[in-house]
Structure formats: C-alpha cells, structure tokens
Amino acid sequence: MGKQTLSLAFLLGALAVALGAFGAHALKEMVDEKAVQTYQTGVQYHFYHVLALVLTGILLNSNANSWYKRAAGLFIAGIFIFSGSLYTLTFFKAAGVTGMNWLGAITPIGGVCFIAGWLCLFVGTRK
C-alpha cells in the first residue's frame, strides 16, 4: 500500500504543478482576481496534501497501520473534493457558465477529509 500511495502522490504532485502553472500564466486572462485566488487556494491545498500523502506513503512502507491507510484515502478524497471543486468552479467561470455556485457547498467536505486525514495520522502514531 505504501508504494501505491507514493506513486499516486507523485502523480498528484505533477498534476498540482501543471495546474499551478496554468493558474499562474493563463488563468489571469480568463477570470477575475477573486476567481484566480479561489483557484490558487485549490492549488495550495492540493500541494500541501500531496506532501501529506508522501509522508503517509512513507509511514505505510514502514508500518501498514490501518490508520495510515485511512489517512491516505482521506487525503486523496480531500484533494479531489476540496481542490477539485475549486478548480471546477473556476473553470466554469472561465467558460462563462453561471449557476454553478452550488459546487462551493461541497468544498468544506474536502476540508473535513483533510482534517480527518491528519487526525488519522495522529491516532496512527499513538498505536
């Protein structure tokens, strides 16, 4: 499980770099500053939790603790739900699609996944 987690973390890291570069260079000409900031928040949390996923993969390689497995799943879910919803909101805005603000309501679910992932790491280290 540790190798799989690390492999996915590295792919998600490459994706974060690509999405960050797009946001830094192309996005500013497509949407307003508030939308760029929303997108950048997605990229930031994406990067932070790729690093958390790398740490979790390393921990899994040394100890396949079920709490570490839960943490990995929660960090992955958080990246897709939290960052993914912010990316999607921004892309819809860039495309001129309106009425998609309801996507912002799912962003906190991803945040809860991030928090729960960190708490699983905490519990895992206590075992």
Backbone as a printed PyTorch tensor [residue, N CA C, xyz], in Angstrom:
tensor([[[  0.8280,  -1.2110,   0.0000],
         [  0.0000,   0.0000,   0.0000],
         [  0.8630,   1.2620,   0.0000]],

        [[  2.0200,   1.1980,   0.6510],
         [  2.8940,   2.3700,   0.7030],
         [  3.4000,   2.7860,  -0.6630]],

        [[  3.8030,   1.7950,  -1.4890],
         [  4.2900,   2.1030,  -2.8360],
         [  3.1830,   2.7070,  -3.6940]],

        [[  1.9840,   2.1570,  -3.5740],
         [  0.8500,   2.6770,  -4.3420],
         [  0.5240,   4.1030,  -3.9200]],

        [[  0.5750,   4.3430,  -2.6170],
         [  0.2960,   5.6870,  -2.0990],
         [  1.3430,   6.6690,  -2.6000]],

        [[  2.6020,   6.2640,  -2.5540],
         [  3.6640,   7.1460,  -3.0410],
         [  3.5270,   7.4010,  -4.5410]],

        [[  3.2250,   6.3650,  -5.3050],
         [  3.0550,   6.5430,  -6.7520],
         [  1.9390,   7.5380,  -7.0590]],

        [[  0.8140,   7.3840,  -6.3720],
         [ -0.3010,   8.3050,  -6.5870],
         [  0.0630,   9.7180,  -6.1270]],

        [[  0.7840,   9.8190,  -5.0170],
         [  1.2120,  11.1360,  -4.5340],
         [  2.0740,  11.8360,  -5.5770]],

        [[  2.9680,  11.0910,  -6.2160],
         [  3.8510,  11.6990,  -7.2080],
         [  3.0650,  12.1430,  -8.4470]],

        [[  2.0830,  11.3530,  -8.8540],
         [  1.2310,  11.7680,  -9.9770],
         [  0.4000,  12.9990,  -9.6140]],

        [[ -0.1550,  12.9920,  -8.4020],
         [ -0.9330,  14.1580,  -7.9610],
         [ -0.0370,  15.3850,  -7.7990]],

        [[  1.2190,  15.1760,  -7.4380],
         [  2.1710,  16.2830,  -7.3570],
         [  2.4320,  16.8860,  -8.7290]],

        [[  2.6220,  16.0290,  -9.7310],
         [  2.8200,  16.5210, -11.1050],
         [  1.5910,  17.2980, -11.5820]],

        [[  0.4120,  16.7810, -11.2440],
         [ -0.8280,  17.4730, -11.6010],
         [ -0.9100,  18.8330, -10.9160]],

        [[ -0.5020,  18.8940,  -9.6590],
         [ -0.5280,  20.1730,  -8.9370],
         [  0.3830,  21.1960,  -9.5910]],

        [[  1.5540,  20.7640, -10.0380],
         [  2.4810,  21.6750, -10.7230],
         [  1.8530,  22.1690, -12.0260]],

        [[  1.2830,  21.2520, -12.7910],
         [  0.6630,  21.6350, -14.0680],
         [ -0.4930,  22.6070, -13.8490]],

        [[ -1.3600,  22.2930, -12.8850],
         [ -2.4960,  23.1810, -12.6110],
         [ -2.0300,  24.5270, -12.0460]],

        [[ -0.9970,  24.5010, -11.2320],
         [ -0.4460,  25.7490, -10.7000],
         [  0.1410,  26.6170, -11.7990]],

        [[  0.8560,  25.9980, -12.7240],
         [  1.4290,  26.7540, -13.8380],
         [  0.3350,  27.3590, -14.7150]],

        [[ -0.7030,  26.5680, -14.9780],
         [ -1.8300,  27.0890, -15.7480],
         [ -2.4300,  28.3050, -15.0280]],

        [[ -2.6180,  28.1860, -13.7240],
         [ -3.2000,  29.2810, -12.9580],
         [ -2.3240,  30.5220, -12.9480]],

        [[ -1.0180,  30.3200, -12.9110],
         [ -0.0990,  31.4580, -12.8540],
         [  0.0500,  32.1590, -14.1960]],

        [[ -0.1550,  31.4390, -15.2790],
         [  0.1340,  32.0240, -16.5920],
         [ -1.0940,  32.3010, -17.4520]],

        [[ -2.0210,  31.3840, -17.5200],
         [ -3.1350,  31.5360, -18.4570],
         [ -4.4260,  32.0090, -17.8000]],

        [[ -4.6410,  31.5890, -16.5910],
         [ -5.9400,  31.8250, -15.9510],
         [ -6.2260,  33.3080, -15.7200]],

        [[ -5.1960,  34.0890, -15.4260],
         [ -5.3800,  35.5090, -15.1040],
         [ -6.0410,  36.2980, -16.2340]],

        [[ -5.9170,  35.7880, -17.4420],
         [ -6.5320,  36.4660, -18.5840],
         [ -7.9550,  35.9860, -18.8460]],

        [[ -8.3910,  34.9680, -18.0850],
         [ -9.7040,  34.3690, -18.3450],
         [-10.7590,  34.7130, -17.3000]],

        [[-10.3240,  34.9970, -16.0660],
         [-11.2710,  35.2410, -14.9730],
         [-10.7910,  36.4170, -14.1280]],

        [[-11.6540,  36.8670, -13.2310],
         [-11.2950,  37.9820, -12.3620],
         [-10.3520,  37.5200, -11.2410]],

        [[ -9.8320,  38.4970, -10.5150],
         [ -8.8430,  38.2270,  -9.4670],
         [ -9.3960,  37.3280,  -8.3630]],

        [[-10.6630,  37.5000,  -8.0230],
         [-11.2590,  36.6580,  -6.9760],
         [-11.2620,  35.1900,  -7.4020]],

        [[-11.5850,  34.9220,  -8.6460],
         [-11.5840,  33.5460,  -9.1490],
         [-10.1640,  32.9810,  -9.1770]],

        [[ -9.1890,  33.8210,  -9.5220],
         [ -7.7850,  33.3770,  -9.5050],
         [ -7.3830,  33.0040,  -8.0880]],

        [[ -7.7900,  33.8010,  -7.1070],
         [ -7.4690,  33.4950,  -5.7070],
         [ -8.1280,  32.1850,  -5.2670]],

        [[ -9.3530,  31.9620,  -5.6850],
         [-10.0440,  30.7090,  -5.3700],
         [ -9.2620,  29.5380,  -5.9430]],

        [[ -8.8560,  29.6590,  -7.1810],
         [ -8.0880,  28.6150,  -7.8510],
         [ -6.7610,  28.3810,  -7.1280]],

        [[ -6.0700,  29.4610,  -6.7710],
         [ -4.7840,  29.3400,  -6.0810],
         [ -4.9370,  28.6510,  -4.7270]],

        [[ -6.0610,  28.8840,  -4.0540],
         [ -6.3250,  28.1790,  -2.7980],
         [ -6.4080,  26.6770,  -3.0600]],

        [[ -7.0760,  26.2930,  -4.1380],
         [ -7.1440,  24.8850,  -4.5150],
         [ -5.7660,  24.2980,  -4.7580]],

        [[ -4.9230,  25.0380,  -5.4850],
         [ -3.5700,  24.5650,  -5.7780],
         [ -2.7520,  24.4390,  -4.4890]],

        [[ -2.8610,  25.4280,  -3.6170],
         [ -2.1050,  25.3870,  -2.3470],
         [ -2.4500,  24.1530,  -1.5380]],

        [[ -3.7210,  23.9300,  -1.3170],
         [ -4.1320,  22.7850,  -0.5070],
         [ -3.8330,  21.4690,  -1.2150]],

        [[ -3.8920,  21.4660,  -2.5290],
         [ -3.5200,  20.2970,  -3.3110],
         [ -2.0580,  19.9560,  -3.0150]],

        [[ -1.1700,  20.9480,  -3.1080],
         [  0.2570,  20.7350,  -2.8320],
         [  0.4960,  20.2780,  -1.3910]],

        [[ -0.1090,  20.9700,  -0.4420],
         [  0.0980,  20.6040,   0.9670],
         [ -0.2390,  19.1330,   1.1930]],

        [[ -1.3230,  18.7110,   0.6010],
         [ -1.7970,  17.3600,   0.8890],
         [ -1.1500,  16.2980,   0.0140]],

        [[ -0.5110,  16.7040,  -1.0730],
         [  0.3860,  15.7820,  -1.7730],
         [  1.5580,  15.4620,  -0.8460]],

        [[  2.0820,  16.4820,  -0.1730],
         [  3.1810,  16.2460,   0.7710],
         [  2.7250,  15.3700,   1.9370]],

        [[  1.5090,  15.5970,   2.4060],
         [  0.9540,  14.7480,   3.4650],
         [  0.8150,  13.3150,   2.9740]],

        [[  0.4380,  13.1620,   1.7220],
         [  0.2850,  11.8280,   1.1440],
         [  1.6470,  11.1370,   1.0020]],

        [[  2.6800,  11.8890,   0.6520],
         [  4.0360,  11.3250,   0.5970],
         [  4.4430,  10.8430,   1.9870]],

        [[  4.2310,  11.6710,   2.9900],
         [  4.5380,  11.2700,   4.3650],
         [  3.7730,  10.0040,   4.7340]],

        [[  2.5130,   9.9580,   4.3810],
         [  1.6790,   8.8030,   4.7000],
         [  2.1920,   7.5520,   3.9780]],

        [[  2.6030,   7.6950,   2.7320],
         [  3.1680,   6.5650,   1.9960],
         [  4.4360,   6.0410,   2.6410]],

        [[  5.2680,   6.9510,   3.1130],
         [  6.4990,   6.5460,   3.8150],
         [  6.1460,   5.8060,   5.0940]],

        [[  5.1760,   6.3310,   5.8380],
         [  4.7400,   5.6520,   7.0610],
         [  4.1680,   4.2690,   6.7570]],

        [[  3.4050,   4.1730,   5.6750],
         [  2.8300,   2.8830,   5.2930],
         [  3.9030,   1.8670,   4.9060]],

        [[  4.9980,   2.3450,   4.3120],
         [  6.0920,   1.4290,   3.9530],
         [  6.7500,   0.8250,   5.1920]],

        [[  6.7440,   1.5810,   6.2730],
         [  7.3820,   1.0590,   7.4830],
         [  6.3960,   0.3750,   8.4240]],

        [[  5.1020,   0.6930,   8.2840],
         [  4.0900,   0.1380,   9.1810],
         [  2.7280,   0.2750,   8.5010]],

        [[  2.1640,  -0.8240,   8.0590],
         [  0.8840,  -0.7920,   7.3390],
         [ -0.2890,  -0.6310,   8.3100]],

        [[ -0.1850,   0.3310,   9.1620],
         [ -1.2000,   0.6640,  10.1570],
         [ -2.5090,   1.0540,   9.4470]],

        [[ -3.6290,   0.5340,   9.9240],
         [ -4.9130,   0.8370,   9.2760],
         [ -5.2510,   2.3300,   9.3570]],

        [[ -4.7550,   3.0070,  10.3780],
         [ -4.9980,   4.4480,  10.4910],
         [ -4.2770,   5.2060,   9.3850]],

        [[ -3.0920,   4.7340,   9.0180],
         [ -2.3580,   5.3670,   7.9240],
         [ -3.0830,   5.1340,   6.5950]],

        [[ -3.6580,   3.9590,   6.4310],
         [ -4.4320,   3.6710,   5.2130],
         [ -5.6360,   4.6040,   5.1250]],

        [[ -6.3060,   4.7950,   6.2490],
         [ -7.4470,   5.7240,   6.2670],
         [ -6.9900,   7.1420,   5.9200]],

        [[ -5.8580,   7.5380,   6.5090],
         [ -5.3310,   8.8820,   6.2400],
         [ -5.0750,   9.0680,   4.7530]],

        [[ -4.4550,   8.0690,   4.1150],
         [ -4.1720,   8.1700,   2.6770],
         [ -5.4620,   8.3660,   1.8900]],

        [[ -6.4600,   7.5640,   2.1770],
         [ -7.7390,   7.6910,   1.4760],
         [ -8.3830,   9.0500,   1.6910]],

        [[ -8.2950,   9.5470,   2.9060],
         [ -8.8990,  10.8490,   3.2090],
         [ -8.1500,  11.9930,   2.5330]],

        [[ -6.8220,  11.9170,   2.4740],
         [ -6.0710,  12.9600,   1.7780],
         [ -6.3860,  12.9550,   0.2840]],

        [[ -6.4990,  11.7690,  -0.2990],
         [ -6.8440,  11.6690,  -1.7170],
         [ -8.2500,  12.2330,  -1.9580]],

        [[ -9.1910,  11.8280,  -1.1250],
         [-10.5560,  12.3500,  -1.2590],
         [-10.5760,  13.8620,  -1.0840]],

        [[ -9.8280,  14.3560,  -0.1170],
         [ -9.7740,  15.7980,   0.1260],
         [ -9.2450,  16.5700,  -1.0690]],

        [[ -8.2000,  16.0310,  -1.6970],
         [ -7.6420,  16.7050,  -2.8830],
         [ -8.7010,  16.7900,  -3.9780]],

        [[ -9.3730,  15.6680,  -4.2290],
         [-10.3710,  15.6730,  -5.3000],
         [-11.5890,  16.5160,  -4.9500]],

        [[-12.0440,  16.4460,  -3.7110],
         [-13.2660,  17.1850,  -3.3480],
         [-12.9690,  18.6550,  -3.0980]],

        [[-11.9820,  18.9560,  -2.2470],
         [-11.6880,  20.3550,  -1.9100],
         [-11.0960,  21.0870,  -3.1080]],

        [[ -9.9190,  20.6370,  -3.5290],
         [ -9.2510,  21.3340,  -4.6320],
         [-10.0300,  21.1720,  -5.9330]],

        [[-10.5340,  19.9710,  -6.1800],
         [-11.2850,  19.7280,  -7.4080],
         [-12.4990,  20.6200,  -7.5440]],

        [[-13.2080,  20.8540,  -6.4480],
         [-14.3860,  21.7320,  -6.5280],
         [-13.9780,  23.1720,  -6.8170]],

        [[-12.8540,  23.6120,  -6.2540],
         [-12.3880,  24.9810,  -6.5210],
         [-11.9090,  25.1250,  -7.9650]],

        [[-11.2180,  24.0990,  -8.4670],
         [-10.8000,  24.1330,  -9.8760],
         [-12.0290,  24.1790, -10.7830]],

        [[-12.9930,  23.3310, -10.4780],
         [-14.1960,  23.2370, -11.3140],
         [-14.9660,  24.5520, -11.3140]],

        [[-15.1200,  25.1480, -10.1460],
         [-15.7920,  26.4550, -10.0660],
         [-15.1050,  27.4780, -10.9630]],

        [[-13.7900,  27.5120, -10.9010],
         [-13.0300,  28.4880, -11.6800],
         [-13.1510,  28.2060, -13.1800]],

        [[-13.0580,  26.9280, -13.5580],
         [-13.1720,  26.5910, -14.9870],
         [-14.5600,  26.9340, -15.5280]],

        [[-15.6000,  26.6850, -14.7320],
         [-16.9440,  27.0580, -15.1690],
         [-17.0460,  28.5730, -15.3420]],

        [[-16.4530,  29.2920, -14.4100],
         [-16.4840,  30.7510, -14.5070],
         [-15.7470,  31.2100, -15.7680]],

        [[-14.6050,  30.5980, -16.0490],
         [-13.8390,  30.9590, -17.2510],
         [-14.6220,  30.6450, -18.5190]],

        [[-15.4350,  29.5990, -18.4790],
         [-16.2350,  29.2120, -19.6430],
         [-17.5290,  30.0100, -19.7520]],

        [[-17.7870,  30.8700, -18.7540],
         [-18.9990,  31.6730, -18.7840],
         [-20.2360,  30.9350, -18.3120]],

        [[-20.0500,  29.7740, -17.6960],
         [-21.1810,  29.0040, -17.1750],
         [-21.5900,  29.6040, -15.8410]],

        [[-22.8590,  29.9170, -15.6980],
         [-23.3560,  30.5030, -14.4530],
         [-24.2070,  29.4890, -13.6940]],

        [[-24.4940,  29.8070, -12.4590],
         [-25.3630,  28.9610, -11.6480],
         [-24.6880,  27.7360, -11.0720]],

        [[-23.3640,  27.7200, -11.0660],
         [-22.6420,  26.5580, -10.5520],
         [-22.0820,  26.8050,  -9.1510]],

        [[-22.5320,  27.8700,  -8.4990],
         [-22.0160,  28.1950,  -7.1710],
         [-22.3160,  27.1230,  -6.1380]],

        [[-23.2780,  26.2500,  -6.4250],
         [-23.5910,  25.1640,  -5.5000],
         [-22.3860,  24.2500,  -5.3000]],

        [[-21.4560,  24.2400,  -6.2620],
         [-20.2420,  23.4330,  -6.1020],
         [-19.4270,  23.8810,  -4.8950]],

        [[-19.5190,  25.1550,  -4.5710],
         [-18.8180,  25.6710,  -3.3960],
         [-19.2990,  25.0390,  -2.1080]],

        [[-20.5020,  24.4990,  -2.1240],
         [-21.0530,  23.8710,  -0.9260],
         [-20.3870,  22.5370,  -0.6150]],

        [[-19.7670,  21.9040,  -1.6230],
         [-19.1050,  20.6320,  -1.3430],
         [-17.6400,  20.8130,  -0.9390]],

        [[-17.0840,  21.9920,  -1.1590],
         [-15.6880,  22.2490,  -0.8210],
         [-15.3920,  21.9340,   0.6460]],

        [[-16.2390,  22.3470,   1.5990],
         [-15.9510,  22.0350,   3.0020],
         [-15.8840,  20.5390,   3.3130]],

        [[-16.5680,  19.7240,   2.5160],
         [-16.4840,  18.2750,   2.7240],
         [-15.0400,  17.8220,   2.5010]],

        [[-14.4120,  18.3670,   1.4870],
         [-12.9990,  18.0670,   1.2450],
         [-12.1220,  18.5530,   2.3880]],

        [[-12.4510,  19.7090,   2.9360],
         [-11.7040,  20.2200,   4.0870],
         [-11.8200,  19.2990,   5.2870]],

        [[-13.0050,  18.7590,   5.4970],
         [-13.2130,  17.8020,   6.5860],
         [-12.3790,  16.5440,   6.3320]],

        [[-12.2880,  16.1170,   5.0800],
         [-11.4360,  14.9640,   4.7450],
         [ -9.9810,  15.2450,   5.1070]],

        [[ -9.5080,  16.4500,   4.8060],
         [ -8.1310,  16.8110,   5.1620],
         [ -7.9230,  16.7330,   6.6780]],

        [[ -8.8280,  17.3410,   7.4200],
         [ -8.7170,  17.3380,   8.8820],
         [ -8.7440,  15.9130,   9.4160]],

        [[ -9.6710,  15.1110,   8.9130],
         [ -9.7840,  13.7210,   9.3710],
         [ -8.5190,  12.9340,   9.0180]],

        [[ -7.9230,  13.2190,   7.8660],
         [ -6.6770,  12.5540,   7.4900],
         [ -5.5580,  12.8500,   8.4720]],

        [[ -5.4320,  14.1080,   8.8480],
         [ -4.4020,  14.4760,   9.8300],
         [ -4.6790,  13.8200,  11.1800]],

        [[ -5.9400,  13.7570,  11.5500],
         [ -6.2840,  13.1040,  12.8220],
         [ -5.9950,  11.6020,  12.7680]],

        [[ -6.1980,  10.9800,  11.6050],
         [ -5.8570,   9.5580,  11.4650],
         [ -4.3470,   9.3570,  11.6080]],

        [[ -3.5520,  10.2620,  11.0670],
         [ -2.1030,  10.1650,  11.2670],
         [ -1.7600,  10.2730,  12.7480]],

        [[ -2.4250,  11.1950,  13.4310],
         [ -2.1940,  11.3520,  14.8690],
         [ -2.5120,  10.0510,  15.6100]],

        [[ -3.6940,   9.4990,  15.3530],
         [ -4.0890,   8.2650,  16.0350],
         [ -3.1300,   7.1270,  15.6590]],

        [[ -2.7520,   7.0620,  14.3830],
         [ -1.8430,   6.0090,  13.9300],
         [ -0.4980,   6.0520,  14.6220]],

        [[ -0.0280,   7.2360,  14.9130],
         [  1.2730,   7.3480,  15.5840],
         [  1.1730,   7.0010,  17.0600]],

        [[ -0.0230,   7.0110,  17.5960],
         [ -0.2370,   6.6800,  19.0120],
         [ -0.3600,   5.1810,  19.2250]],

        [[ -0.5740,   4.4190,  18.1530],
         [ -0.7710,   2.9600,  18.2590],
         [  0.5530,   2.2410,  18.3450]]])
